[in-house]
Structure formats: structure tokens, C-alpha cells
């Protein structure tokens, strides 16, 4: 980076530091806006989960590759119409809509899988999680050779929403608001091509001896009359004529 570029960056930074109030206002507006969205507009999402233990049969593939294949199979099976269609009709949903609410968490080192269901209603999230788990347990032995599939943890109603996370939203609003305000100030500084007397003095290498204040035409006329006619009565009469 050359010297002029460095100077420009320093100048922009120096002027930006003087504009702290608009930036703080931007942060405040960002927090207020995100507060309205997070607490009043954003839909709340609740989640319920179950735990299912799958005891693999002797015919299962062994080794890491076999375990990975089984994990993929479990994940694919829980999203198939074989498991979801009948449940989706009960809740007046399509299979695709129900599939988007479901997440199956698996671990290649464990035979226990976790099924998570998200919904805007905490009771319905628990009901869906339980019904999908029951259906999954019933269909797995028909597709995969396993010895036993057992429900370890039934679904429970969780009345604490998992989304929105208010403190994250407020932090995001503060960052976005402050960043937008900062960008606006930088753009205004970059586009400001006016030359200030301090900059002229610095560029020319001069020493600033003083500053001449700006005077209106009326003040100039009065000053002239005062010098020409120092008497008080004369000054008053001349001011009236002006």
C-alpha cells in the first residue's frame, strides 16, 4: 500500500471516530428492530425427541463402511413415505412437509439413534415424534436385518422454544445496525470533496496565525459607519437609515 492510500485510510478512520453518535444510533436502531422481530414477529419453534436402540443382527455388515451404510439407511428410511405418509394424513400434512420437521441423529460408534421433531406447537411436536418413532420401530426390521428395535426415551412435551434465540438475534441486530451506520458514514466521508482550512494549512506547510470570522453585509456597513462617525447620536441615526 502506497503512502497516499495509507493517508486516506487514516483520514477516513480519523473522521469516522468523530461520527460516533450516528454509529451508536445505528446500533440502537438495530437492537430495537431485531427486538420487535424476535419477540413479536418471529414464530416460535418447539422440539421434542426420542431415543431408539437398534440391536443389529448377525447378518449385518461389519467394519466402518458397513456401519456408515447402516447409518445412511436409517436416515433415509425415516424420511420415506413408508414411515411418514400415514402419519402426515392424520395431521393434514404432506409427506414432504412432515419430512422437513424431522431430523434423525445417528452415531457410527453407537446403536442408539435420536429422532428430533420440530413444530410451532409443543404438544404436536411431541405427538409427531412419538408416532414417527413408533412407525420407524415397526418398519426397520422389515427393511434391515436387525435383532431388536427398542424405544429407550419416549417423546415429552417441551414448552421451551428452541427458536428464536433472543440474545443471538439482539446481538445480530446490534452488529448489523452498527455496520450499516459505519458504512454510511464512510461513504459520506469518501464522497465529501470539500477542503477544510486545517487541511490547506497542513498541505502548504503554513502556520495558522488566526481565523477571520465571517461577517454579514449589515455588520460590515455598521462597522464602516462607526469608524467614520464615532459619535453615539450619529451612529444611531445612521443605523436607522440603513
PLY file of the C-alpha trace (Angstrom):
ply
format ascii 1.0
element vertex 242
property float x
property float y
property float z
element edge 241
property int vertex1
property int vertex2
end_header
0.00 0.00 0.00
1.44 3.40 -1.01
1.69 6.47 1.19
-1.37 8.23 -0.25
-3.51 5.15 0.30
-2.30 4.87 3.90
-3.05 8.52 4.46
-6.54 8.16 3.00
-7.33 5.25 5.28
-6.01 7.16 8.30
-8.02 10.22 7.34
-11.19 8.19 6.92
-10.63 6.48 10.26
-9.91 9.80 11.99
-13.09 11.38 10.66
-15.14 8.27 11.37
-14.16 8.35 15.04
-15.72 11.80 15.27
-19.03 10.39 13.97
-19.60 8.06 16.92
-23.13 9.28 17.65
-24.71 8.13 14.33
-22.96 4.76 14.73
-24.32 4.33 18.26
-27.76 5.30 16.99
-27.41 2.65 14.27
-26.59 0.03 16.90
-29.59 1.10 18.98
-31.95 1.02 15.99
-30.63 -2.41 15.02
-31.31 -3.75 18.52
-34.79 -2.21 18.61
-35.69 -3.55 15.18
-34.47 -7.05 15.97
-36.27 -6.93 19.33
-39.57 -6.29 17.56
-38.90 -9.17 15.17
-37.59 -11.62 17.77
-40.20 -11.02 20.49
-43.27 -10.16 18.42
-42.97 -11.39 14.82
-40.70 -14.46 14.71
-42.64 -17.74 15.02
-41.69 -19.88 17.99
-40.42 -23.38 17.23
-40.59 -26.22 19.75
-38.74 -29.50 19.59
-39.31 -32.96 21.02
-37.10 -36.02 20.69
-37.00 -39.75 21.27
-34.15 -42.25 21.63
-34.24 -45.59 19.83
-31.83 -48.51 20.35
-31.21 -50.79 17.38
-29.58 -54.16 18.00
-28.02 -55.28 14.76
-28.48 -58.80 13.54
-25.72 -61.27 12.76
-26.24 -60.71 9.08
-25.23 -57.04 9.40
-22.20 -55.81 7.64
-19.20 -55.33 9.90
-16.48 -52.71 9.87
-16.59 -48.96 9.46
-18.01 -48.99 5.93
-20.83 -51.28 6.97
-21.67 -49.08 9.94
-21.76 -45.96 7.76
-24.05 -47.70 5.28
-26.47 -48.62 8.06
-26.47 -45.06 9.41
-27.36 -43.72 5.97
-30.08 -46.35 5.69
-31.65 -45.31 9.00
-31.62 -41.66 7.94
-33.16 -42.43 4.56
-35.80 -44.76 5.98
-37.25 -42.28 8.46
-37.95 -39.81 5.61
-39.65 -42.32 3.30
-43.40 -42.45 2.54
-43.42 -45.89 4.16
-42.94 -44.20 7.55
-44.46 -40.76 7.04
-47.46 -40.87 4.71
-49.99 -42.37 7.11
-48.95 -40.02 9.93
-48.96 -36.98 7.64
-52.56 -37.63 6.59
-53.63 -37.75 10.23
-52.26 -34.23 10.79
-53.35 -32.92 7.37
-49.77 -32.56 6.19
-47.97 -33.75 3.10
-45.18 -36.26 3.44
-42.69 -33.60 2.36
-43.91 -31.12 4.99
-43.61 -33.72 7.71
-40.18 -34.79 6.49
-38.89 -31.22 6.90
-39.86 -31.32 10.58
-37.83 -34.48 11.26
-34.13 -34.93 11.93
-32.53 -38.28 12.77
-29.26 -38.02 14.70
-27.02 -41.07 14.43
-23.54 -42.07 15.58
-21.46 -44.73 13.88
-19.99 -45.69 17.26
-23.39 -46.23 18.87
-26.51 -48.29 18.20
-28.73 -45.56 19.68
-30.33 -43.01 17.37
-32.16 -39.81 18.33
-35.19 -38.60 16.43
-35.97 -34.86 16.68
-39.24 -33.28 15.53
-39.78 -29.51 15.34
-43.16 -27.77 15.23
-44.83 -24.50 16.16
-46.95 -26.35 18.75
-45.11 -28.13 21.60
-47.81 -30.77 22.07
-47.94 -31.59 18.37
-44.14 -31.80 18.23
-44.23 -34.45 20.97
-47.10 -36.34 19.32
-45.36 -36.38 15.95
-42.07 -37.51 17.48
-43.80 -40.39 19.25
-45.83 -41.54 16.26
-42.90 -41.33 13.83
-40.72 -43.27 16.28
-43.35 -45.99 16.68
-43.72 -46.26 12.92
-39.96 -46.31 12.43
-39.58 -49.11 15.01
-42.26 -51.13 13.23
-40.76 -50.74 9.75
-36.99 -51.07 10.42
-37.00 -54.89 10.88
-38.84 -55.25 7.55
-36.10 -53.41 5.68
-32.89 -54.02 7.65
-31.86 -57.31 9.29
-31.87 -56.39 12.98
-32.47 -58.43 16.11
-34.36 -55.84 18.11
-35.51 -52.20 17.94
-36.44 -50.62 21.27
-37.76 -47.21 22.28
-35.49 -46.00 25.07
-36.85 -42.49 25.64
-40.44 -41.58 24.73
-41.31 -38.12 23.47
-42.10 -35.43 26.04
-43.67 -32.01 25.66
-41.00 -29.32 25.77
-42.60 -25.92 26.32
-39.33 -24.05 25.99
-38.89 -22.92 22.36
-35.64 -23.69 20.58
-36.16 -20.76 18.22
-35.90 -17.80 18.13
-32.88 -17.38 20.38
-33.39 -13.83 21.57
-29.87 -12.91 22.71
-28.37 -14.08 19.42
-30.93 -12.06 17.47
-30.25 -8.94 19.56
-26.50 -9.32 19.08
-27.02 -9.77 15.35
-29.22 -6.66 15.23
-26.58 -4.60 17.05
-23.84 -5.77 14.68
-25.91 -5.17 11.53
-27.15 -1.76 12.71
-23.66 -0.61 13.69
-22.15 -1.90 10.45
-24.76 -0.18 8.28
-24.27 3.11 10.15
-20.48 2.78 9.82
-20.71 2.13 6.07
-22.98 5.15 5.62
-20.52 7.37 7.48
-17.56 6.07 5.44
-19.43 6.66 2.17
-20.29 10.20 3.24
-16.67 10.89 4.18
-15.30 9.46 0.92
-17.75 11.48 -1.19
-17.08 14.68 0.76
-14.62 16.55 -1.51
-14.75 19.86 0.39
-11.39 21.22 1.56
-11.10 22.42 5.14
-8.76 25.21 6.22
-6.89 22.83 8.55
-6.05 20.59 5.59
-4.87 23.53 3.47
-2.57 24.75 6.25
-1.13 21.27 6.71
-0.58 20.61 2.98
1.06 24.02 2.37
3.25 23.84 5.46
1.91 27.12 6.81
1.46 28.19 10.41
-2.05 29.20 11.41
-1.93 32.70 12.95
-5.67 33.19 13.42
-9.13 32.82 11.93
-11.14 35.69 10.41
-14.83 35.33 11.32
-17.46 35.64 8.63
-19.46 38.91 8.80
-22.81 39.82 7.29
-23.19 42.82 4.98
-25.16 44.67 7.66
-22.36 44.19 10.21
-19.81 45.47 7.68
-21.86 48.62 6.97
-22.31 49.36 10.67
-18.57 48.93 11.27
-17.80 51.39 8.48
-20.19 53.96 9.88
-18.77 53.56 13.36
-15.29 54.30 12.09
-16.42 57.34 10.09
-18.80 58.72 12.72
-17.63 57.83 16.20
-20.39 59.90 17.90
-23.18 57.89 19.52
-26.06 60.00 18.18
-24.66 59.96 14.67
-24.23 56.18 14.81
-27.84 55.71 15.91
-29.25 57.91 13.16
-27.10 56.20 10.52
-28.18 52.75 11.72
-31.83 53.78 11.34
-31.23 54.99 7.80
-29.51 51.66 6.96
0 1
1 2
2 3
3 4
4 5
5 6
6 7
7 8
8 9
9 10
10 11
11 12
12 13
13 14
14 15
15 16
16 17
17 18
18 19
19 20
20 21
21 22
22 23
23 24
24 25
25 26
26 27
27 28
28 29
29 30
30 31
31 32
32 33
33 34
34 35
35 36
36 37
37 38
38 39
39 40
40 41
41 42
42 43
43 44
44 45
45 46
46 47
47 48
48 49
49 50
50 51
51 52
52 53
53 54
54 55
55 56
56 57
57 58
58 59
59 60
60 61
61 62
62 63
63 64
64 65
65 66
66 67
67 68
68 69
69 70
70 71
71 72
72 73
73 74
74 75
75 76
76 77
77 78
78 79
79 80
80 81
81 82
82 83
83 84
84 85
85 86
86 87
87 88
88 89
89 90
90 91
91 92
92 93
93 94
94 95
95 96
96 97
97 98
98 99
99 100
100 101
101 102
102 103
103 104
104 105
105 106
106 107
107 108
108 109
109 110
110 111
111 112
112 113
113 114
114 115
115 116
116 117
117 118
118 119
119 120
120 121
121 122
122 123
123 124
124 125
125 126
126 127
127 128
128 129
129 130
130 131
131 132
132 133
133 134
134 135
135 136
136 137
137 138
138 139
139 140
140 141
141 142
142 143
143 144
144 145
145 146
146 147
147 148
148 149
149 150
150 151
151 152
152 153
153 154
154 155
155 156
156 157
157 158
158 159
159 160
160 161
161 162
162 163
163 164
164 165
165 166
166 167
167 168
168 169
169 170
170 171
171 172
172 173
173 174
174 175
175 176
176 177
177 178
178 179
179 180
180 181
181 182
182 183
183 184
184 185
185 186
186 187
187 188
188 189
189 190
190 191
191 192
192 193
193 194
194 195
195 196
196 197
197 198
198 199
199 200
200 201
201 202
202 203
203 204
204 205
205 206
206 207
207 208
208 209
209 210
210 211
211 212
212 213
213 214
214 215
215 216
216 217
217 218
218 219
219 220
220 221
221 222
222 223
223 224
224 225
225 226
226 227
227 228
228 229
229 230
230 231
231 232
232 233
233 234
234 235
235 236
236 237
237 238
238 239
239 240
240 241
